Amino acid sequence: MFLFLHLFYLFLLLLNNCPLVISQATCDADTFCAAGSICLLESNRCEQCEAGKKQFHNNCLTCDDGTGNVQGSTVCTDCLAGKFAELTDEARQCIDCPQGWIKVVAGVGSCTICPNGFVQAIGGQSSCAACDIGRYEIGQRLVW
């Protein structure tokens, strides 16, 4: 039954003159690569878009500010709270805010340092914690 459905699907593609989408490593002007990949016409090879870039037609475009993704994506998504979008090698990836810094909302924005009297010992967080009684914070260092 599976073989019949597969052959029927291919027949419908040919009947409608639709280009064939392939998930293999090769491509040409009449076939397309799988979603998230582009066709390198000079070598007839499919190549996934790298992390921080999205596939749009036969191009890999850098994600917008405040967004990122994983390799082989067709869309970019907002960076979660506690993460910021860093542009590295012309690709944008969501990176954890460092220890002592937070980002409260998802999307565009940068990490901010915890205010005096508050601390965050773990990176990638969206809130700071008040210092324990008898301790205070100086430059992200807890002091007795």
C-alpha positions in Angstrom: 0.0 0.0 0.0 2.8 2.4 0.9 4.5 1.9 -2.5 1.2 2.6 -4.3 0.7 5.8 -2.4 4.3 6.9 -3.0 4.0 6.2 -6.8 0.6 8.0 -6.9 2.1 11.0 -5.2 4.9 11.2 -7.7 2.4 10.8 -10.6 0.4 13.8 -9.2 3.6 15.9 -9.0 4.5 15.1 -12.6 0.9 15.7 -13.7 0.8 19.1 -12.1 4.3 19.9 -13.4 5.5 20.5 -9.9 9.2 20.4 -9.2 10.3 17.4 -7.2 11.5 18.0 -3.6 14.2 15.7 -2.6 15.9 15.0 0.8 19.0 13.6 -0.8 22.3 15.3 -1.1 22.0 16.1 -4.9 19.9 18.7 -6.8 19.6 20.6 -10.1 17.5 23.2 -11.8 14.5 20.9 -11.8 14.6 19.6 -8.3 14.7 21.3 -4.9 16.3 20.3 -1.7 14.5 19.5 1.5 13.1 22.5 3.6 15.9 24.3 5.4 18.5 23.4 2.6 19.6 25.2 -0.5 20.9 23.9 -3.8 24.6 24.7 -4.6 24.2 24.7 -8.4 27.9 24.7 -9.1 28.2 21.3 -7.4 24.6 20.1 -7.6 24.6 19.5 -3.8 22.0 20.2 -1.2 23.4 22.0 1.9 21.5 22.9 5.1 21.4 26.5 6.2 23.6 27.0 9.2 22.3 27.8 12.7 21.2 31.5 12.8 20.1 31.6 9.2 16.8 30.6 7.6 16.2 29.1 4.1 14.2 31.4 1.8 13.9 30.2 -1.8 17.5 29.1 -2.6 19.2 31.5 -0.1 20.2 31.3 3.5 19.2 34.6 5.2 20.5 35.8 8.5 17.9 35.8 11.3 16.5 39.2 12.4 17.6 40.8 15.7 16.1 39.1 18.7 15.7 35.8 16.9 17.7 32.7 16.2 17.3 29.0 15.2 19.0 25.7 14.7 20.7 24.4 11.5 18.4 23.5 8.7 15.6 25.8 9.6 13.1 27.7 7.4 12.1 30.2 10.1 13.7 32.1 13.0 12.0 32.2 16.4 12.2 34.8 19.2 15.0 34.3 21.7 13.5 33.2 25.0 13.7 35.3 28.1 17.1 34.9 29.6 18.7 34.7 26.1 19.9 37.3 23.6 20.6 37.2 19.9 24.3 37.3 19.1 25.6 37.9 15.6 28.5 35.6 14.9 29.9 34.9 11.4 26.9 36.7 9.9 24.5 34.3 11.6 22.3 35.1 14.6 22.0 32.7 17.5 20.2 32.8 20.8 22.8 32.7 23.6 22.3 32.5 27.4 22.7 35.8 29.3 25.9 35.4 31.4 25.8 34.8 35.2 24.7 38.0 37.0 22.7 39.3 34.0 19.1 38.7 33.0 16.7 39.3 30.1 13.1 39.6 31.3 11.2 39.3 27.9 11.6 37.2 24.8 12.6 38.7 21.5 14.6 41.8 20.8 16.7 43.2 23.7 19.9 42.8 25.5 20.7 41.4 28.9 20.9 43.7 31.9 23.0 43.4 35.1 21.1 42.6 38.3 20.6 45.7 40.4 22.4 46.3 43.7 21.2 43.9 46.4 20.2 41.3 43.9 22.2 38.4 42.3 21.8 35.7 39.7 24.2 32.8 40.0 23.0 31.0 36.9 23.3 32.2 33.3 20.3 32.3 31.0 17.8 33.5 33.6 15.0 36.1 33.5 15.0 37.3 37.1 17.4 38.2 39.9 17.2 37.0 43.5 17.5 39.2 46.5 20.7 38.7 48.5 20.4 36.6 51.6 20.2 38.4 55.0 23.7 39.3 56.1 25.1 39.4 52.6 25.3 42.1 50.0 26.4 42.2 46.4 29.3 44.2 45.0 29.9 43.8 41.3 28.2 40.4 41.1 30.2 39.1 44.1 28.4 38.1 47.3 30.1 39.5 50.4 29.5 38.6 54.0 
